[in-house]
């Protein structure tokens, strides 16, 4: 008797293994004979349903998907496909009921969330769409697609979008909007974040960077002052590490065979640090690689003051400091060039900001020389930058 039972079990196992091999390898003929042979396998029924689905045979697809979930009630792929098929067949209520049944079973699983989201959108279940979008964004899955759906189909405006997103998802939305250069919409999200989210330094600096790049320097400066407490120029004496972010100095620290820039404590005008720029004397360089943005007021007069020291600066084209308008044209001032060897000196540049100008760039510059001995060499130290408004305009 035992032998007979074991023989039957072995025969069943052989048949099942053959079926499983076919199902695993997906070597189907998609014919009636296979339908009878594999009718007890949910995976086979599901794949047959997919084949019919891609053949635009929604009726047959729905039948196989239905058989698959009857064999395995937790077969979520089959349930979701069945819901899609029912919707295509015009059975919206049935499709909605299936999706409503499936959602709580997959509450914390992102594998099916995007398909559920699109299906919920087609069925007009906005609450489910929003839940899934928040879930996907918070788990960093399909973020670009989720925001695109929210932006173009679900929400009427960014102002509405910030009200339906979870607080923790406002930062990803801001980053997404900045990637699309949408300044006004990014401002809406920023204003919402200011009242509902604890802002980390990283996103604050990225937003300030974004505003500066979009020439919204006045607003960027206001946020910068609020965030850092800094008025006027930033890191004006090079006492802090140069971050290259926001309104701090920006520079290329090292260009092989051309120059090196670093903070130093060995020679300073005031404080503990200055900035040392070494020109290597191997090329006739055009230099514009140290600069800082600054916010100014139109029609006001300013004095930029700084200290410099030099050692063996060569060629007829020496380095100099210039000031030009960042969000306006035709505004340019510069200092005299620096040559040779000099002890610490103070230099002023006075200027009146033109109308409709809110931002300037303060920069270390050097133009190419046209002489034979044109390779720039020597060392320059900079320190103690100050930008102060004057009471009266300059008389020329």
C-alpha positions in Angstrom: 0.0 0.0 0.0 2.8 2.4 1.0 4.6 1.5 -2.3 1.5 2.3 -4.3 1.0 5.7 -2.6 4.7 6.6 -3.1 4.4 5.6 -6.7 1.4 7.8 -7.3 3.2 10.7 -5.5 6.3 10.2 -7.6 4.2 10.2 -10.8 2.5 13.4 -9.7 5.9 15.0 -8.9 7.3 14.1 -12.3 4.2 15.6 -14.0 4.4 18.7 -11.7 8.1 19.2 -12.4 7.5 19.1 -16.1 4.7 21.6 -15.8 6.9 23.8 -13.6 9.8 23.7 -16.1 7.5 24.8 -18.8 6.1 27.6 -16.7 9.5 28.7 -15.5 11.0 28.8 -19.0 7.8 30.3 -20.5 8.0 28.0 -23.5 4.3 28.1 -24.3 2.5 27.2 -27.5 -0.6 29.1 -26.3 -3.1 26.5 -27.5 -6.1 24.7 -26.1 -4.1 21.6 -25.1 -1.9 23.7 -22.8 -4.9 25.3 -21.3 -6.2 21.9 -20.1 -2.7 20.7 -19.1 -1.8 23.7 -16.9 -5.3 24.8 -15.7 -4.3 24.2 -12.0 -1.2 26.5 -12.1 -2.0 30.2 -11.2 1.3 31.4 -12.9 0.3 29.7 -16.2 -3.2 31.2 -16.1 -1.8 34.6 -15.4 0.7 34.4 -18.3 -2.0 33.2 -20.6 -4.1 36.2 -19.5 -1.2 38.5 -20.3 -0.8 36.9 -23.7 -4.5 37.6 -24.4 -4.1 41.1 -23.0 -1.3 42.0 -25.4 -3.4 40.6 -28.2 -6.1 43.1 -27.2 -8.4 40.3 -26.2 -9.7 41.8 -22.9 -12.5 39.2 -22.5 -10.1 36.2 -22.7 -7.5 38.1 -20.5 -10.1 38.8 -17.8 -11.2 35.1 -17.8 -7.6 33.9 -17.3 -6.8 36.5 -14.6 -10.0 35.6 -12.8 -9.1 31.9 -12.9 -5.6 32.8 -11.6 -6.9 34.6 -8.5 -9.3 31.8 -7.8 -6.3 29.4 -7.6 -4.3 31.9 -5.5 -6.3 34.7 -3.8 -3.0 36.5 -2.9 -1.8 36.7 -6.5 -1.6 40.5 -6.7 -0.3 40.8 -10.2 -3.4 38.9 -11.4 -5.7 41.0 -9.3 -4.4 44.3 -10.7 -4.5 43.0 -14.3 -8.0 41.8 -13.7 -9.0 45.2 -12.5 -7.5 46.7 -15.7 -9.3 44.3 -17.9 -12.6 44.9 -16.1 -12.1 48.7 -16.7 -11.4 48.2 -20.4 -14.5 46.0 -20.6 -16.6 48.9 -19.2 -17.1 47.3 -15.8 -15.8 50.3 -13.8 -17.6 49.3 -10.5 -16.0 45.8 -10.6 -12.6 47.3 -11.4 -12.9 49.7 -8.5 -14.0 47.0 -6.1 -11.0 44.9 -7.0 -8.6 47.7 -6.6 -10.1 48.7 -3.3 -9.7 45.1 -2.1 -6.1 44.9 -3.3 -4.8 48.2 -1.8 -4.8 47.4 1.9 -3.2 44.0 1.1 -0.2 45.9 -0.5 -0.2 48.9 1.8 3.5 48.9 2.5 4.7 47.3 -0.7 5.9 49.6 -3.5 6.2 46.9 -6.1 2.6 47.4 -7.3 2.1 51.0 -6.2 2.7 52.7 -9.6 0.3 50.4 -11.5 -2.2 50.9 -8.7 -1.7 54.6 -8.9 -2.4 54.8 -12.6 -5.4 52.5 -12.3 -6.8 54.6 -9.5 -6.3 57.7 -11.6 -8.2 56.1 -14.5 -11.0 55.1 -12.0 -11.2 58.5 -10.5 -10.1 57.4 -7.0 -8.2 60.6 -6.2 -7.6 59.7 -2.5 -5.8 56.5 -3.5 -3.7 58.3 -6.1 -2.5 60.8 -3.5 -1.8 58.2 -0.9 0.3 56.2 -3.4 2.1 59.3 -4.7 3.1 60.2 -1.1 4.2 56.6 -0.5 6.3 56.4 -3.6 8.0 59.8 -3.0 8.7 59.0 0.6 10.3 55.7 -0.4 12.3 57.3 -3.3 10.6 55.1 -5.9 9.3 56.5 -9.2 9.7 60.0 -7.8 9.9 61.7 -11.2 6.9 59.9 -12.6 4.9 60.5 -9.4 5.5 64.2 -9.4 4.8 64.4 -13.1 1.4 62.7 -12.6 0.6 65.0 -9.7 1.7 68.1 -11.5 0.0 67.5 -14.9 -3.1 65.4 -14.0 -4.0 65.4 -10.4 -3.4 68.9 -9.0 -4.6 72.0 -10.6 -1.7 74.0 -9.4 1.5 73.8 -7.3 -0.4 75.6 -4.5 -2.8 72.7 -4.4 0.0 70.1 -4.7 1.7 71.4 -1.5 -1.5 70.9 0.4 -2.0 67.3 -0.5 1.6 66.2 -0.1 3.0 65.0 3.2 5.3 67.5 4.9 8.4 65.3 4.4 7.7 65.2 0.6 7.9 69.0 0.1 11.7 68.9 -0.1 11.7 66.3 -2.9 9.0 68.4 -4.7 11.2 71.5 -4.3 14.2 69.7 -5.8 12.0 68.4 -8.7 10.7 71.9 -9.5 14.2 73.3 -9.4 15.4 70.7 -11.8 12.7 72.0 -14.2 13.7 75.6 -13.6 10.3 76.5 -12.3 11.1 79.6 -10.2 7.6 80.7 -9.2 6.4 77.2 -8.3 9.5 76.5 -6.3 8.9 79.7 -4.3 5.4 78.4 -3.5 6.9 75.2 -2.1 9.6 77.1 -0.2 7.0 79.4 1.5 5.1 76.3 2.5 8.2 74.6 3.8 9.1 77.6 5.9 5.9 77.2 7.9 5.7 73.4 8.1 9.2 71.8 7.8 12.4 71.9 9.8 14.8 73.1 7.1 18.1 71.3 6.8 21.2 73.3 5.7 21.6 71.3 2.5 18.2 72.2 1.0 18.5 75.8 2.1 21.9 76.2 0.3 20.5 74.4 -2.8 17.6 76.8 -3.0 19.8 79.8 -2.5 22.0 78.5 -5.3 19.0 78.0 -7.5 17.8 81.6 -6.9 21.2 83.0 -7.6 21.5 81.1 -10.8 18.0 82.4 -11.8 19.1 85.9 -11.0 16.8 86.2 -8.0 19.7 87.4 -5.9 17.8 89.9 -3.8 15.5 87.1 -2.5 18.4 84.7 -2.2 20.3 87.3 -0.1 17.3 87.7 2.2 17.2 83.9 2.9 21.0 83.9 3.2 20.9 86.6 5.9 18.1 84.8 7.7 19.9 81.5 7.6 23.5 82.7 8.4 23.0 86.0 10.1 25.6 87.5 7.7 25.2 91.1 6.4 27.2 92.4 3.5 30.0 90.2 2.0 30.4 86.6 3.1 33.7 85.3 4.5 35.2 88.7 3.7 38.4 88.0 5.6 38.7 84.3 4.6 38.5 83.3 8.3 36.1 80.4 7.6 36.4 77.4 5.3 35.3 78.5 1.8 32.3 76.4 0.9 31.6 77.6 -2.7 27.9 77.7 -1.8 25.4 80.5 -1.7 27.1 83.9 -1.3 30.4 82.5 -0.1 33.4 82.8 -2.4 33.5 80.4 -5.3 36.7 79.4 -6.9 38.7 76.7 -8.7 41.3 75.9 -6.1 43.9 74.2 -8.4 44.5 74.3 -12.1 47.6 72.2 -12.9 50.5 74.3 -14.4 48.4 77.5 -14.1 47.6 78.5 -10.5 46.8 77.3 -6.9 44.5 79.0 -4.4 44.3 78.3 -0.7 43.8 79.9 2.6 46.9 80.7 4.6 47.8 81.8 8.1 51.4 82.7 7.4 50.8 86.1 5.9 47.7 88.1 6.8 46.5 91.7 6.8 44.0 91.2 9.6 42.6 88.2 11.5 44.1 84.7 11.3 43.7 84.0 7.6 44.2 85.5 4.1 43.8 84.0 0.6 47.0 83.1 -1.2 46.9 82.8 -5.0 50.1 81.4 -6.7 50.4 81.9 -10.4 52.7 79.1 -11.8 54.3 81.1 -14.7 53.8 78.3 -17.2 50.9 79.8 -19.3 49.5 83.0 -20.6 46.3 82.5 -18.6 43.0 84.3 -18.7 41.9 84.1 -15.1 38.3 84.7 -13.7 38.2 81.8 -11.2 37.7 83.6 -7.9 34.4 85.5 -7.3 31.5 86.2 -5.0 27.9 87.3 -5.6 26.5 90.2 -3.6 23.1 91.8 -3.2 22.9 95.5 -3.8 20.2 98.2 -4.0 19.5 100.1 -7.3 20.7 103.7 -7.4 22.7 103.4 -4.2 26.4 104.2 -4.1 28.9 101.7 -2.6 32.5 101.5 -1.7 34.3 98.1 -2.1 37.5 98.0 0.0 40.0 95.2 0.2 43.7 94.6 1.0 46.3 92.9 -1.1 49.9 92.0 -1.1 52.1 90.7 -4.0 55.4 89.1 -4.7 57.1 89.0 -8.2 53.9 89.4 -10.2 55.1 89.2 -13.8 54.0 90.4 -17.3 52.2 93.6 -18.5 48.8 92.1 -17.6 48.6 91.8 -13.9 45.6 90.6 -11.8 43.0 93.0 -10.6 39.6 93.1 -8.9 36.6 94.0 -11.0 32.9 94.5 -10.2 30.1 94.0 -12.7 26.3 93.7 -12.8 25.0 90.2 -12.5 21.3 91.0 -13.4 22.0 94.1 -15.5 24.1 95.1 -18.4 26.6 98.0 -18.9 27.8 98.1 -15.3 31.5 97.5 -14.9 34.2 98.9 -12.6 37.7 97.6 -12.0 40.8 98.4 -9.9 44.3 99.0 -11.2 46.4 96.0 -12.1 48.8 94.5 -9.6 52.5 94.2 -10.6 55.8 93.2 -9.0 56.3 93.0 -5.3 54.3 95.1 -2.8 53.6 95.1 0.9 50.0 95.2 2.1 48.0 97.9 0.4 44.3 98.9 0.6 42.3 99.5 -2.5 38.9 101.1 -3.1 36.4 100.8 -5.9 33.5 103.2 -5.7 30.4 102.8 -7.8 26.7 103.7 -8.1 24.4 100.8 -8.9 22.2 101.5 -11.9 18.5 101.3 -12.0 17.0 97.8 -12.1 20.2 96.2 -10.8 20.0 94.1 -7.7 23.1 92.0 -7.8 26.8 92.3 -8.5 29.8 90.0 -8.9 33.1 90.8 -7.2 35.9 88.9 -9.0 39.6 88.5 -9.3 40.5 88.8 -13.0 43.5 88.7 -15.3 43.5 89.2 -19.1 45.8 87.5 -21.5 48.9 89.4 -22.5 49.9 90.0 -26.1 53.6 90.3 -25.3 56.3 87.7 -25.9 57.0 87.3 -22.1 53.3 86.7 -21.3 53.3 83.8 -18.8 51.8 85.0 -15.5 53.9 84.2 -12.4 54.1 85.4 -8.9 52.0 85.3 -5.7 49.1 87.4 -4.6 47.5 87.6 -1.1 43.9 89.0 -0.6 42.2 89.9 2.7 39.6 92.0 4.5 37.0 92.7 1.8 34.3 95.2 2.8 31.3 96.5 0.9 29.6 99.6 2.4 26.9 101.9 1.1 27.8 105.6 0.9 25.4 108.3 1.9 25.8 110.4 -1.3 26.4 109.4 -4.9 29.9 109.8 -6.3 30.5 112.9 -8.4 32.4 112.3 -11.6 
